[in-house]
Amino acid sequence: LGIAAAIMESPDIILLDEPTNALDTEGIECVKKLILNEKNSGKTIIISCHDQEILEYLSDKIYCIENGKITNG
């Protein structure tokens, strides 16, 4: 529901916090497709996530933050 609310009005920038958290495999695949569709339509998507595999699949750039500071990127 939160993801639907985030994209409903077609914003240029979408911010998602742990979008695949607590989803089953089918739900994760659905969210990944939805994010890629938004990305491919030119949207900027910022994802906060602890799942490195998901981040590597969806991201053009990955930044790590420790103690409030970007440590790499």
C-alpha positions in Angstrom: 0.0 0.0 0.0 2.9 2.4 0.8 4.5 1.8 -2.6 1.2 2.5 -4.3 0.9 5.7 -2.4 4.4 6.6 -3.3 3.8 6.3 -7.1 0.2 7.1 -7.4 0.6 10.8 -8.4 3.6 10.0 -10.7 6.3 12.0 -8.9 9.7 12.6 -10.5 11.4 11.3 -7.4 10.3 8.2 -5.4 11.6 7.5 -1.9 11.2 3.9 -0.7 12.2 2.5 2.7 12.7 -1.3 2.7 10.2 -1.9 -0.1 10.6 -5.7 -0.1 10.5 -6.1 3.7 8.2 -9.0 4.8 7.1 -9.9 1.3 7.1 -13.4 -0.1 9.0 -14.3 -3.2 6.2 -13.4 -5.5 5.6 -10.1 -3.8 9.4 -9.3 -4.1 9.4 -10.0 -7.8 6.3 -7.8 -8.3 7.9 -4.9 -6.4 11.2 -5.3 -8.4 9.2 -5.1 -11.7 7.3 -2.1 -10.5 10.5 -0.2 -9.4 12.2 -1.1 -12.7 9.2 0.2 -14.7 9.3 3.5 -12.8 13.0 3.7 -13.3 12.8 3.0 -17.0 10.1 5.7 -17.3 12.7 8.3 -16.2 11.9 8.5 -12.5 14.6 8.9 -9.8 14.2 6.3 -7.2 15.9 6.4 -3.8 15.8 3.1 -1.9 16.8 2.5 1.7 17.4 -1.2 2.0 19.6 -3.7 3.9 19.3 -6.4 1.2 22.4 -6.0 -0.9 21.1 -8.4 -3.6 18.0 -6.3 -4.1 20.1 -3.1 -4.2 22.5 -4.5 -6.8 19.6 -5.6 -9.0 17.7 -2.3 -8.9 20.4 0.3 -8.5 22.6 2.4 -10.8 24.5 3.7 -7.7 24.8 2.4 -4.2 25.8 4.5 -1.2 26.5 3.2 2.3 25.8 5.4 5.3 27.4 4.9 8.6 26.9 7.2 11.6 25.1 9.7 9.3 28.0 9.9 6.8 28.3 8.4 3.3 31.2 5.9 3.5 31.4 4.9 -0.1 29.6 5.4 -3.4 
